[in-house]
Amino acid sequence: MSKTKKDDSIPRKPSKFIYNFLVFIINILSKIFLKFKIKRDPKIKELKGPIVCLGTHLAVLDVATMMLSMNKYRKLNIVVGRDVMTWSVFKPISKKLGLIPISQFGLDLSSVRTIMKSVKAGRSIALFPEGKISLDGQNLHYISPSLAKFLKMIGANIVFAHNYGGYCNNPKWASNFRKGNVTHDIKVLFTAEELKEKSVEEIDKVIQESFKFNESAYQQENNLRYKSKTTAKGLEFILYKCPKCMAEYENITDKKHIICKKCGNTVEYTEYGKFISLGESVTFDRLDKWYDWQRVSIRKALEDENFKISSAVEWSKMNQKTNKYEKCGAGALSITYNDIQFEGKNLVGEDVLISYPLENQVAIIQKRKEGIDLTIENEINRFMFDEKKYASKYNLIVEEIFRKRHSLPPKGEEIN
C-alpha cells in the first residue's frame, strides 16, 4: 500500500510548545506595557472546523493579541509579509510556527493557494488584509471586493479582530510604547454555514463596514490618555507639510512638539492625542485630519498630466535563500501618473531600469527609516532615500493615483 505524498506547500501546524511559550510572554508583556483587556464573542468557542481570523493592522501588537485571544480555541498559522521572514527574532522559528509569507501589495498566487490548501487541511489562519500597518490610525483607504470572493471560496468560519487603542499605544512613527487602554475586540463575522448562504456582495458589505476605524477620533471621543515623555517624537515622518507656510519636509520634533524650521509654526501633541497650537501657530485638532489634508495637495498636483517626482535612493533586494537584504546599486526613484520607476546602476556599473505600473497599486510599504518596498514577482526591492525623507509622501502619491484612477471619493480638507 503506497503512502500519500506530503504536500510541502502546506505549512506545518504551529509547534504547541513554541506557540504557548510566545503566548505566555505576550500575556506578561501586555500586563506590563498595556492596560489590556479582551472583549471576546462567546460564539467563537462554538465554531467547528477551521477559522480565518481577519484583523485590522495598527501595530505588530495586533498579531500578538490575536494569538493571545484565540489560543484557547485555535493555534493560528499567521500570514505575514515576506519582509517579516528577515526579522532575526523569527528566523529560527518561522517554520515551526507555520508562518505563511505573502507579497504585500503584489500578485502572489502561490501564497493564495497555500492559504486555501491550509484551510482545506484543517488549519486556522490569521490574515491582515490591509497588508501593512496603518500610518495615521485609520483603515486602509481601499479593501478589494476580491477578499469577499476569496473568503467565500475558502468556506471557513470568519472571525474579526480590532485593537481599540492599539495605534495610540504604539504608532508606527514612534519608537516607544505609550501605556494606556487597549481593548482587543474579537467577534464572529460569519460561520461557515452563513458564508455559504451569503452572496459575495453581502459578505463584502460586512467586511467593508468592519474595516472602518479611526483611532485618533476614538481616543479623543473617549478622552483616553497614553502616557509618554516623548509624545511628538517621530511625527515628522508622516506629518511632513506645515499647515501654516505650506513648506514640505521642514518639520522637526522634540519631545512634545512638532516645529516648522521655515516659519516657526509650533504645535504641542498631548498624551490625549490632541494638537495645541502655540501663539499664532496653525494646526488641525487630530492627527488623521492633518495627514488627510496632505492628500489635498497631492491630489491637486496630480491634476498636472506631466506630474513627476524623483529622489536619489540606494537599492537593495531580499535574498530569499538567506532572508537578508543585499545592496544592489543606487540611482533615482521616480513616480509619474503611470508608474514608479527606478533608474540607476548596479554594483558593477551596469545600467538598471525597474518600472512598476501603478494602475492597480492600492498602496506601497513605507519604512520608518525613510524608504519604500516594492514586491515584484515575489521579490522585495527596497529603496532607501538618500535624504532620509519622502517615504510617506511617495505612499500618499500612490494611494491618490489609485483613488483618482478608480474614481474613489476624495479624503482630506483645506485648512479653514
NORCOR-V806751 format. One record per residue. N is the residue number from 1. RES is the residue in three letters. PHI is phi in degrees with one decimal (999 if undefined). OMEGA is omega as a letter, one per 40 degrees, with the letter a starting at -180 (999 if undefined). D_LAST is the distance of its C-alpha to the last C-alpha in Angstrom with 1 decimal. Layout:
n=N res=RES phi=PHI omega=OMEGA d_last=D_LAST
n=N res=RES phi=PHI omega=OMEGA d_last=D_LAST
This chain:
n=1 res=MET phi=999 omega=a d_last=77.8
n=2 res=SER phi=-78.7 omega=i d_last=74.9
n=3 res=LYS phi=-83.7 omega=i d_last=71.8
n=4 res=THR phi=-70.5 omega=a d_last=68.4
n=5 res=LYS phi=-70.9 omega=a d_last=66.5
n=6 res=LYS phi=-71.2 omega=i d_last=63.4
n=7 res=ASP phi=-86.6 omega=a d_last=60.1
n=8 res=ASP phi=-69.8 omega=a d_last=58.6
n=9 res=SER phi=-78.1 omega=i d_last=55.2
n=10 res=ILE phi=-89.4 omega=a d_last=54.7
n=11 res=PRO phi=-65.6 omega=i d_last=53.5
n=12 res=ARG phi=-68.6 omega=i d_last=55.7
n=13 res=LYS phi=-66.6 omega=a d_last=55.0
n=14 res=PRO phi=-56.5 omega=i d_last=53.2
n=15 res=SER phi=-58.5 omega=a d_last=55.7
n=16 res=LYS phi=-60.7 omega=a d_last=56.0
n=17 res=PHE phi=-63.3 omega=a d_last=56.8
n=18 res=ILE phi=-67.0 omega=a d_last=53.9
n=19 res=TYR phi=-61.7 omega=a d_last=51.4
n=20 res=ASN phi=-66.0 omega=i d_last=52.6
n=21 res=PHE phi=-65.1 omega=i d_last=52.5
n=22 res=LEU phi=-63.3 omega=i d_last=48.9
n=23 res=VAL phi=-62.5 omega=i d_last=47.9
n=24 res=PHE phi=-60.2 omega=i d_last=49.8
n=25 res=ILE phi=-65.2 omega=i d_last=47.9
n=26 res=ILE phi=-59.3 omega=a d_last=44.5
n=27 res=ASN phi=-60.8 omega=i d_last=45.5
n=28 res=ILE phi=-66.3 omega=a d_last=46.3
n=29 res=LEU phi=-64.7 omega=i d_last=43.2
n=30 res=SER phi=-64.3 omega=i d_last=40.9
n=31 res=LYS phi=-77.6 omega=a d_last=42.5
n=32 res=ILE phi=-80.0 omega=a d_last=42.1
n=33 res=PHE phi=-98.2 omega=a d_last=38.5
n=34 res=LEU phi=-128.7 omega=i d_last=36.9
n=35 res=LYS phi=-97.7 omega=a d_last=37.0
n=36 res=PHE phi=-103.0 omega=i d_last=38.0
n=37 res=LYS phi=-145.5 omega=a d_last=39.2
n=38 res=ILE phi=-111.6 omega=i d_last=40.1
n=39 res=LYS phi=-110.0 omega=a d_last=39.4
n=40 res=ARG phi=-109.7 omega=i d_last=41.9
n=41 res=ASP phi=-65.6 omega=a d_last=42.8
n=42 res=PRO phi=-62.8 omega=i d_last=46.5
n=43 res=LYS phi=-68.0 omega=a d_last=47.1
n=44 res=ILE phi=-61.3 omega=a d_last=46.9
n=45 res=LYS phi=-67.7 omega=a d_last=50.3
n=46 res=GLU phi=-90.1 omega=a d_last=51.8
n=47 res=LEU phi=-69.3 omega=i d_last=50.8
n=48 res=LYS phi=-111.0 omega=i d_last=53.7
n=49 res=GLY phi=85.6 omega=a d_last=53.6
n=50 res=PRO phi=-65.5 omega=a d_last=51.0
n=51 res=ILE phi=-125.2 omega=i d_last=47.3
n=52 res=VAL phi=-107.0 omega=i d_last=44.2
n=53 res=CYS phi=-93.8 omega=i d_last=41.6
n=54 res=LEU phi=-90.1 omega=i d_last=38.1
n=55 res=GLY phi=-135.6 omega=i d_last=35.5
n=56 res=THR phi=-72.0 omega=a d_last=31.8
n=57 res=HIS phi=-126.3 omega=a d_last=31.4
n=58 res=LEU phi=-104.4 omega=a d_last=29.4
n=59 res=ALA phi=-167.7 omega=i d_last=32.0
n=60 res=VAL phi=-57.8 omega=i d_last=35.7
n=61 res=LEU phi=-51.8 omega=a d_last=36.2
n=62 res=ASP phi=-59.3 omega=a d_last=35.8
n=63 res=VAL phi=-66.1 omega=a d_last=39.2
n=64 res=ALA phi=-62.5 omega=a d_last=40.9
n=65 res=THR phi=-70.7 omega=i d_last=39.8
n=66 res=MET phi=-67.7 omega=i d_last=40.8
n=67 res=MET phi=-59.3 omega=a d_last=44.2
n=68 res=LEU phi=-65.7 omega=a d_last=44.5
n=69 res=SER phi=-73.6 omega=a d_last=43.7
n=70 res=MET phi=-96.8 omega=a d_last=45.9
n=71 res=ASN phi=-61.4 omega=i d_last=48.8
n=72 res=LYS phi=-65.9 omega=a d_last=50.8
n=73 res=TYR phi=-117.2 omega=a d_last=50.9
n=74 res=ARG phi=-149.7 omega=i d_last=50.4
n=75 res=LYS phi=-91.9 omega=a d_last=50.4
n=76 res=LEU phi=-102.7 omega=i d_last=47.7
n=77 res=ASN phi=-82.5 omega=a d_last=48.0
n=78 res=ILE phi=-93.8 omega=i d_last=44.5
n=79 res=VAL phi=-84.4 omega=a d_last=42.9
n=80 res=VAL phi=-126.7 omega=i d_last=41.3
n=81 res=GLY phi=-62.2 omega=a d_last=39.8
n=82 res=ARG phi=-57.3 omega=i d_last=42.6
n=83 res=ASP phi=-62.2 omega=a d_last=41.0
n=84 res=VAL phi=-59.8 omega=a d_last=41.8
n=85 res=MET phi=-66.9 omega=i d_last=45.5
n=86 res=THR phi=-90.1 omega=a d_last=45.2
n=87 res=TRP phi=-71.2 omega=a d_last=44.2
n=88 res=SER phi=-59.3 omega=a d_last=47.3
n=89 res=VAL phi=-66.3 omega=a d_last=47.1
n=90 res=PHE phi=-98.5 omega=a d_last=47.6
n=91 res=LYS phi=-53.1 omega=a d_last=50.1
n=92 res=PRO phi=-73.7 omega=a d_last=53.2
n=93 res=ILE phi=-122.7 omega=a d_last=52.3
n=94 res=SER phi=-60.0 omega=i d_last=50.2
n=95 res=LYS phi=-69.3 omega=a d_last=53.3
n=96 res=LYS phi=-68.4 omega=i d_last=54.5
n=97 res=LEU phi=-86.0 omega=i d_last=51.2
n=98 res=GLY phi=68.6 omega=i d_last=51.3
n=99 res=LEU phi=-65.1 omega=i d_last=47.8
n=100 res=ILE phi=-113.6 omega=a d_last=46.8
n=101 res=PRO phi=-74.9 omega=i d_last=45.0
n=102 res=ILE phi=-142.9 omega=i d_last=42.6
n=103 res=SER phi=-77.1 omega=i d_last=40.7
n=104 res=GLN phi=-81.6 omega=i d_last=36.9
n=105 res=PHE phi=57.6 omega=i d_last=35.2
n=106 res=GLY phi=-138.2 omega=i d_last=38.5
n=107 res=LEU phi=-72.5 omega=a d_last=41.3
n=108 res=ASP phi=-133.9 omega=a d_last=43.7
n=109 res=LEU phi=-66.7 omega=a d_last=46.4
n=110 res=SER phi=-64.5 omega=i d_last=48.8
n=111 res=SER phi=-70.6 omega=i d_last=46.6
n=112 res=VAL phi=-61.1 omega=i d_last=45.9
n=113 res=ARG phi=-63.9 omega=i d_last=49.6
n=114 res=THR phi=-62.8 omega=i d_last=50.2
n=115 res=ILE phi=-62.2 omega=a d_last=47.9
n=116 res=MET phi=-62.7 omega=i d_last=49.6
n=117 res=LYS phi=-63.4 omega=a d_last=53.1
n=118 res=SER phi=-63.7 omega=i d_last=52.1
n=119 res=VAL phi=-64.4 omega=i d_last=51.1
n=120 res=LYS phi=-61.3 omega=i d_last=54.3
n=121 res=ALA phi=-83.2 omega=i d_last=56.2
n=122 res=GLY phi=97.1 omega=i d_last=54.8
n=123 res=ARG phi=-76.8 omega=i d_last=52.2
n=124 res=SER phi=-104.1 omega=a d_last=48.9
n=125 res=ILE phi=-120.1 omega=i d_last=45.8
n=126 res=ALA phi=-104.5 omega=a d_last=42.5
n=127 res=LEU phi=-133.1 omega=i d_last=39.9
n=128 res=PHE phi=-116.6 omega=a d_last=36.2
n=129 res=PRO phi=-62.6 omega=a d_last=35.0
n=130 res=GLU phi=-67.7 omega=i d_last=31.6
n=131 res=GLY phi=83.3 omega=i d_last=33.6
n=132 res=LYS phi=-163.3 omega=i d_last=31.7
n=133 res=ILE phi=-72.3 omega=a d_last=30.0
n=134 res=SER phi=-64.1 omega=i d_last=26.3
n=135 res=LEU phi=-79.2 omega=a d_last=24.1
n=136 res=ASP phi=-115.7 omega=i d_last=21.0
n=137 res=GLY phi=80.9 omega=i d_last=22.8
n=138 res=GLN phi=-112.9 omega=i d_last=22.1
n=139 res=ASN phi=-63.4 omega=i d_last=24.9
n=140 res=LEU phi=-56.4 omega=a d_last=25.7
n=141 res=HIS phi=-66.5 omega=a d_last=23.9
n=142 res=TYR phi=-151.5 omega=i d_last=27.3
n=143 res=ILE phi=-111.6 omega=a d_last=30.6
n=144 res=SER phi=-65.9 omega=i d_last=33.3
n=145 res=PRO phi=-60.6 omega=i d_last=35.3
n=146 res=SER phi=-64.2 omega=i d_last=38.4
n=147 res=LEU phi=-62.2 omega=i d_last=38.1
n=148 res=ALA phi=-61.9 omega=i d_last=39.2
n=149 res=LYS phi=-62.5 omega=a d_last=42.1
n=150 res=PHE phi=-62.3 omega=a d_last=43.1
n=151 res=LEU phi=-65.8 omega=i d_last=43.2
n=152 res=LYS phi=-64.1 omega=i d_last=45.2
n=153 res=MET phi=-65.9 omega=i d_last=47.6
n=154 res=ILE phi=-66.6 omega=i d_last=48.1
n=155 res=GLY phi=76.0 omega=i d_last=48.8
n=156 res=ALA phi=-94.2 omega=i d_last=48.3
n=157 res=ASN phi=-66.2 omega=a d_last=46.8
n=158 res=ILE phi=-116.5 omega=i d_last=43.0
n=159 res=VAL phi=-117.8 omega=a d_last=41.3
n=160 res=PHE phi=-126.8 omega=a d_last=37.6
n=161 res=ALA phi=-131.4 omega=i d_last=36.3
n=162 res=HIS phi=-144.1 omega=i d_last=33.0
n=163 res=ASN phi=-97.4 omega=i d_last=32.4
n=164 res=TYR phi=-69.9 omega=a d_last=29.9
n=165 res=GLY phi=94.4 omega=a d_last=28.7
n=166 res=GLY phi=-64.1 omega=i d_last=30.4
n=167 res=TYR phi=-68.8 omega=a d_last=27.3
n=168 res=CYS phi=-63.9 omega=i d_last=26.4
n=169 res=ASN phi=-74.1 omega=a d_last=30.0
n=170 res=ASN phi=-151.2 omega=i d_last=30.3
n=171 res=PRO phi=-65.1 omega=a d_last=27.2
n=172 res=LYS phi=-60.3 omega=a d_last=28.2
n=173 res=TRP phi=-77.1 omega=a d_last=26.5
n=174 res=ALA phi=-98.6 omega=a d_last=28.4
n=175 res=SER phi=-109.1 omega=a d_last=32.1
n=176 res=ASN phi=-139.2 omega=i d_last=33.0
n=177 res=PHE phi=-82.3 omega=i d_last=33.2
n=178 res=ARG phi=-120.6 omega=a d_last=31.3
n=179 res=LYS phi=-72.7 omega=i d_last=33.6
n=180 res=GLY phi=-176.3 omega=a d_last=32.2
n=181 res=ASN phi=-68.6 omega=i d_last=32.7
n=182 res=VAL phi=-130.2 omega=i d_last=33.2
n=183 res=THR phi=-111.5 omega=i d_last=34.5
n=184 res=HIS phi=-88.1 omega=a d_last=36.2
n=185 res=ASP phi=-102.6 omega=a d_last=36.1
n=186 res=ILE phi=-130.5 omega=a d_last=38.6
n=187 res=LYS phi=-146.6 omega=i d_last=39.8
n=188 res=VAL phi=-81.3 omega=i d_last=41.9
n=189 res=LEU phi=-89.2 omega=i d_last=40.1
n=190 res=PHE phi=-146.3 omega=i d_last=43.3
n=191 res=THR phi=-78.3 omega=i d_last=47.0
n=192 res=ALA phi=-58.9 omega=a d_last=49.0
n=193 res=GLU phi=-67.9 omega=i d_last=50.5
n=194 res=GLU phi=-64.5 omega=a d_last=47.2
n=195 res=LEU phi=-63.6 omega=i d_last=45.9
n=196 res=LYS phi=-64.1 omega=a d_last=49.0
n=197 res=GLU phi=-78.4 omega=a d_last=48.3
n=198 res=LYS phi=-80.9 omega=i d_last=44.6
n=199 res=SER phi=-80.3 omega=i d_last=43.5
n=200 res=VAL phi=-59.4 omega=a d_last=41.3
n=201 res=GLU phi=-64.0 omega=i d_last=38.5
n=202 res=GLU phi=-67.1 omega=i d_last=38.8
n=203 res=ILE phi=-64.5 omega=a d_last=38.9
n=204 res=ASP phi=-61.8 omega=a d_last=35.8
n=205 res=LYS phi=-60.7 omega=i d_last=33.9
n=206 res=VAL phi=-66.5 omega=a d_last=34.8
n=207 res=ILE phi=-64.7 omega=a d_last=34.0
n=208 res=GLN phi=-59.4 omega=i d_last=30.5
n=209 res=GLU phi=-68.9 omega=a d_last=29.7
n=210 res=SER phi=-64.9 omega=a d_last=31.2
n=211 res=PHE phi=-90.0 omega=i d_last=29.2
n=212 res=LYS phi=-118.6 omega=i d_last=25.8
n=213 res=PHE phi=-154.0 omega=i d_last=24.5
n=214 res=ASN phi=-147.9 omega=a d_last=21.6
n=215 res=GLU phi=-68.5 omega=i d_last=23.0
n=216 res=SER phi=-65.4 omega=i d_last=19.9
n=217 res=ALA phi=-64.9 omega=i d_last=19.2
n=218 res=TYR phi=-58.8 omega=a d_last=23.0
n=219 res=GLN phi=-62.8 omega=a d_last=23.2
n=220 res=GLN phi=-70.6 omega=i d_last=20.6
n=221 res=GLU phi=-62.7 omega=a d_last=21.9
n=222 res=ASN phi=-104.2 omega=i d_last=25.4
n=223 res=ASN phi=50.5 omega=a d_last=24.7
n=224 res=LEU phi=-94.3 omega=i d_last=26.7
n=225 res=ARG phi=-104.2 omega=i d_last=27.7
n=226 res=TYR phi=-123.0 omega=a d_last=28.7
n=227 res=LYS phi=-67.7 omega=i d_last=30.8
n=228 res=SER phi=-163.0 omega=i d_last=30.4
n=229 res=LYS phi=-84.6 omega=a d_last=31.1
n=230 res=THR phi=-131.1 omega=a d_last=28.9
n=231 res=THR phi=-60.0 omega=a d_last=25.7
n=232 res=ALA phi=-99.7 omega=a d_last=23.6
n=233 res=LYS phi=-59.0 omega=i d_last=26.4
n=234 res=GLY phi=103.3 omega=a d_last=25.9
n=235 res=LEU phi=-61.0 omega=a d_last=22.2
n=236 res=GLU phi=-64.5 omega=i d_last=22.0
n=237 res=PHE phi=-61.8 omega=a d_last=24.0
n=238 res=ILE phi=-109.3 omega=i d_last=21.1
n=239 res=LEU phi=-98.9 omega=a d_last=18.0
n=240 res=TYR phi=-93.3 omega=a d_last=19.1
n=241 res=LYS phi=-112.7 omega=a d_last=15.9
n=242 res=CYS phi=-79.1 omega=a d_last=14.3
n=243 res=PRO phi=-76.3 omega=i d_last=10.5
n=244 res=LYS phi=-98.8 omega=a d_last=11.3
n=245 res=CYS phi=-102.0 omega=i d_last=14.0
n=246 res=MET phi=71.6 omega=i d_last=13.8
n=247 res=ALA phi=-67.0 omega=i d_last=17.5
n=248 res=GLU phi=-108.2 omega=i d_last=19.2
n=249 res=TYR phi=56.8 omega=i d_last=21.9
n=250 res=GLU phi=-110.3 omega=a d_last=21.7
n=251 res=ASN phi=-76.5 omega=i d_last=20.7
n=252 res=ILE phi=-129.9 omega=i d_last=23.6
n=253 res=THR phi=-132.2 omega=i d_last=24.2
n=254 res=ASP phi=-112.2 omega=a d_last=26.6
n=255 res=LYS phi=-61.1 omega=a d_last=27.7
n=256 res=LYS phi=-120.6 omega=a d_last=24.6
n=257 res=HIS phi=-129.8 omega=i d_last=21.9
n=258 res=ILE phi=-112.3 omega=a d_last=20.0
n=259 res=ILE phi=-130.6 omega=i d_last=20.1
n=260 res=CYS phi=-88.1 omega=a d_last=19.3
n=261 res=LYS phi=-67.0 omega=a d_last=22.6
n=262 res=LYS phi=-80.1 omega=a d_last=21.3
n=263 res=CYS phi=-115.4 omega=i d_last=18.9
n=264 res=GLY phi=85.1 omega=i d_last=19.7
n=265 res=ASN phi=-51.9 omega=a d_last=16.4
n=266 res=THR phi=-126.7 omega=a d_last=18.0
n=267 res=VAL phi=-132.4 omega=i d_last=16.9
n=268 res=GLU phi=-87.0 omega=i d_last=19.5
n=269 res=TYR phi=-114.2 omega=a d_last=20.0
n=270 res=THR phi=-90.3 omega=i d_last=22.2
n=271 res=GLU phi=-68.9 omega=i d_last=25.1
n=272 res=TYR phi=-99.9 omega=i d_last=23.1
n=273 res=GLY phi=73.9 omega=a d_last=20.6
n=274 res=LYS phi=-109.5 omega=i d_last=17.7
n=275 res=PHE phi=-97.9 omega=i d_last=15.7
n=276 res=ILE phi=-123.6 omega=a d_last=15.9
n=277 res=SER phi=-79.0 omega=i d_last=14.6
n=278 res=LEU phi=-101.8 omega=a d_last=17.5
n=279 res=GLY phi=62.6 omega=a d_last=17.5
n=280 res=GLU phi=-97.1 omega=a d_last=14.5
n=281 res=SER phi=-69.0 omega=a d_last=13.5
n=282 res=VAL phi=-118.0 omega=i d_last=10.1
n=283 res=THR phi=-156.7 omega=i d_last=10.2
n=284 res=PHE phi=-97.4 omega=a d_last=9.6
n=285 res=ASP phi=-85.9 omega=a d_last=12.0
n=286 res=ARG phi=-134.2 omega=a d_last=14.2
n=287 res=LEU phi=-60.7 omega=a d_last=16.0
n=288 res=ASP phi=-63.4 omega=i d_last=15.9
n=289 res=LYS phi=-67.8 omega=i d_last=12.1
n=290 res=TRP phi=-62.4 omega=a d_last=12.2
n=291 res=TYR phi=-62.4 omega=a d_last=15.3
n=292 res=ASP phi=-69.1 omega=i d_last=14.1
n=293 res=TRP phi=-61.2 omega=i d_last=11.1
n=294 res=GLN phi=-63.4 omega=i d_last=14.1
n=295 res=ARG phi=-63.4 omega=a d_last=15.7
n=296 res=VAL phi=-59.6 omega=a d_last=13.3
n=297 res=SER phi=-68.8 omega=i d_last=14.8
n=298 res=ILE phi=-63.6 omega=a d_last=18.2
n=299 res=ARG phi=-63.3 omega=i d_last=18.1
n=300 res=LYS phi=-64.3 omega=a d_last=17.4
n=301 res=ALA phi=-62.5 omega=a d_last=20.2
n=302 res=LEU phi=-73.9 omega=i d_last=22.4
n=303 res=GLU phi=-70.2 omega=i d_last=22.4
n=304 res=ASP phi=-82.3 omega=a d_last=24.9
n=305 res=GLU phi=-65.6 omega=i d_last=28.2
n=306 res=ASN phi=-101.1 omega=a d_last=29.6
n=307 res=PHE phi=-53.3 omega=i d_last=27.0
n=308 res=LYS phi=-159.6 omega=i d_last=28.7
n=309 res=ILE phi=-133.0 omega=a d_last=28.1
n=310 res=SER phi=-143.3 omega=a d_last=31.1
n=311 res=SER phi=-144.6 omega=i d_last=32.0
n=312 res=ALA phi=-73.8 omega=a d_last=35.3
n=313 res=VAL phi=-141.0 omega=i d_last=36.5
n=314 res=GLU phi=-103.1 omega=a d_last=39.6
n=315 res=TRP phi=-108.7 omega=i d_last=41.0
n=316 res=SER phi=-139.7 omega=i d_last=43.0
n=317 res=LYS phi=-132.8 omega=i d_last=44.3
n=318 res=MET phi=-83.1 omega=i d_last=45.4
n=319 res=ASN phi=-83.1 omega=a d_last=49.2
n=320 res=GLN phi=-71.2 omega=i d_last=49.8
n=321 res=LYS phi=-79.0 omega=a d_last=53.3
n=322 res=THR phi=-102.3 omega=a d_last=52.3
n=323 res=ASN phi=54.7 omega=i d_last=48.7
n=324 res=LYS phi=-131.2 omega=i d_last=47.6
n=325 res=TYR phi=-88.5 omega=a d_last=45.4
n=326 res=GLU phi=-122.6 omega=i d_last=47.3
n=327 res=LYS phi=-63.4 omega=a d_last=46.0
n=328 res=CYS phi=-119.1 omega=a d_last=46.6
n=329 res=GLY phi=163.3 omega=a d_last=45.2
n=330 res=ALA phi=-153.4 omega=a d_last=42.2
n=331 res=GLY phi=171.9 omega=a d_last=40.2
n=332 res=ALA phi=-123.1 omega=i d_last=36.8
n=333 res=LEU phi=-107.8 omega=a d_last=34.5
n=334 res=SER phi=-120.3 omega=i d_last=32.6
n=335 res=ILE phi=-126.5 omega=i d_last=30.3
n=336 res=THR phi=-119.4 omega=i d_last=30.2
n=337 res=TYR phi=-64.5 omega=a d_last=29.1
n=338 res=ASN phi=-100.7 omega=a d_last=32.6
n=339 res=ASP phi=-156.8 omega=i d_last=33.7
n=340 res=ILE phi=-112.8 omega=a d_last=33.5
n=341 res=GLN phi=-137.8 omega=i d_last=36.4
n=342 res=PHE phi=-106.0 omega=i d_last=38.3
n=343 res=GLU phi=-130.2 omega=a d_last=40.7
n=344 res=GLY phi=-171.3 omega=a d_last=42.9
n=345 res=LYS phi=-130.9 omega=i d_last=46.3
n=346 res=ASN phi=-83.0 omega=a d_last=48.1
n=347 res=LEU phi=-69.9 omega=i d_last=50.1
n=348 res=VAL phi=-103.8 omega=i d_last=53.1
n=349 res=GLY phi=87.3 omega=i d_last=51.2
n=350 res=GLU phi=-81.7 omega=i d_last=51.1
n=351 res=ASP phi=-68.3 omega=i d_last=48.2
n=352 res=VAL phi=-131.6 omega=i d_last=46.0
n=353 res=LEU phi=-132.7 omega=i d_last=43.5
n=354 res=ILE phi=-119.5 omega=a d_last=41.6
n=355 res=SER phi=-121.5 omega=a d_last=39.4
n=356 res=TYR phi=-128.5 omega=a d_last=37.5
n=357 res=PRO phi=-67.8 omega=a d_last=36.1
n=358 res=LEU phi=-109.5 omega=a d_last=32.5
n=359 res=GLU phi=-54.0 omega=a d_last=32.9
n=360 res=ASN phi=-117.1 omega=a d_last=33.3
n=361 res=GLN phi=-88.2 omega=a d_last=31.9
n=362 res=VAL phi=-67.4 omega=a d_last=29.4
n=363 res=ALA phi=-164.5 omega=i d_last=28.5
n=364 res=ILE phi=-130.8 omega=i d_last=30.4
n=365 res=ILE phi=-88.2 omega=i d_last=31.5
n=366 res=GLN phi=-112.2 omega=a d_last=29.9
n=367 res=LYS phi=-98.8 omega=a d_last=31.8
n=368 res=ARG phi=-64.5 omega=i d_last=30.4
n=369 res=LYS phi=-84.7 omega=i d_last=32.7
n=370 res=GLU phi=69.9 omega=i d_last=30.7
n=371 res=GLY phi=-161.8 omega=i d_last=32.5
n=372 res=ILE phi=-134.9 omega=i d_last=32.6
n=373 res=ASP phi=-111.5 omega=i d_last=35.5
n=374 res=LEU phi=-124.7 omega=i d_last=36.6
n=375 res=THR phi=-96.6 omega=a d_last=39.5
n=376 res=ILE phi=-122.7 omega=a d_last=41.8
n=377 res=GLU phi=52.4 omega=i d_last=44.9
n=378 res=ASN phi=64.4 omega=i d_last=44.6
n=379 res=GLU phi=-116.1 omega=a d_last=44.5
n=380 res=ILE phi=-84.9 omega=i d_last=41.5
n=381 res=ASN phi=-101.0 omega=a d_last=40.5
n=382 res=ARG phi=-111.2 omega=a d_last=38.4
n=383 res=PHE phi=-121.5 omega=a d_last=36.5
n=384 res=MET phi=-102.5 omega=a d_last=35.5
n=385 res=PHE phi=-72.0 omega=a d_last=33.3
n=386 res=ASP phi=-60.3 omega=a d_last=35.1
n=387 res=GLU phi=-85.0 omega=i d_last=32.0
n=388 res=LYS phi=57.3 omega=i d_last=31.2
n=389 res=LYS phi=-159.5 omega=i d_last=27.7
n=390 res=TYR phi=94.9 omega=a d_last=26.2
n=391 res=ALA phi=-56.1 omega=a d_last=27.3
n=392 res=SER phi=-68.1 omega=i d_last=23.9
n=393 res=LYS phi=-66.8 omega=i d_last=22.6
n=394 res=TYR phi=-59.9 omega=i d_last=25.8
n=395 res=ASN phi=-63.4 omega=i d_last=25.4
n=396 res=LEU phi=-61.7 omega=i d_last=21.9
n=397 res=ILE phi=-61.5 omega=i d_last=23.4
n=398 res=VAL phi=-62.0 omega=i d_last=26.3
n=399 res=GLU phi=-62.0 omega=a d_last=24.4
n=400 res=GLU phi=-73.0 omega=i d_last=22.2
n=401 res=ILE phi=-63.3 omega=i d_last=25.3
n=402 res=PHE phi=-62.2 omega=a d_last=26.9
n=403 res=ARG phi=-63.2 omega=a d_last=24.1
n=404 res=LYS phi=-67.5 omega=a d_last=24.2
n=405 res=ARG phi=-64.7 omega=a d_last=28.0
n=406 res=HIS phi=-105.6 omega=i d_last=28.3
n=407 res=SER phi=53.7 omega=i d_last=25.6
n=408 res=LEU phi=-82.9 omega=a d_last=23.8
n=409 res=PRO phi=-62.8 omega=a d_last=20.4
n=410 res=PRO phi=-70.1 omega=i d_last=17.3
n=411 res=LYS phi=-122.9 omega=i d_last=15.5
n=412 res=GLY phi=97.8 omega=a d_last=12.1
n=413 res=GLU phi=-133.3 omega=i d_last=8.5
n=414 res=GLU phi=-68.5 omega=i d_last=6.3
n=415 res=ILE phi=-70.5 omega=i d_last=3.8
n=416 res=ASN phi=-72.1 omega=999 d_last=0.0
